[in-house]
């Protein structure tokens, strides 16, 4: 089964405009640290823009493609899992982007999972601060009691 490659290639080239163009206007983004999803292209694009800045040495290592459980005989939009490696403030991080596509080929759902826990907590702290202060002036601090998380 073939999936659109636009999202992956846009992320790999760090092209936020192309990433945004690959997102459905009604996209739902599920974060590894927030209960409520981010909804809509603009909100998700803002978050992904921060992640482009925060991740160091980001690269996809594996790709898995499948049919959603409701599909039969290859019918229905495909799903894609992209496994990645990165660093955040020097801490190694491994993650997975689970993408769901609509009939138009745009990404309608994106769920992100990351490990290990110390790196995930660092990511949550840094991204939370950046979302509150887009200048990123407070990113280099050590552990704190901050509760702001993506």
Protein Blocks (a to p, Z undefined) as FASTA:
>chain_A
ZZdfklmmmmmnopaklmmmmpcfkbccddfkbfbdcedjklmmmmmmmmmmmpghiacf
bdcddddfkbgehiajddddddddddeehiacdddddddddfkopafbdcdddddfklmm
mmmmmmmmmmmmmnommmmpccdfbfbdZZ
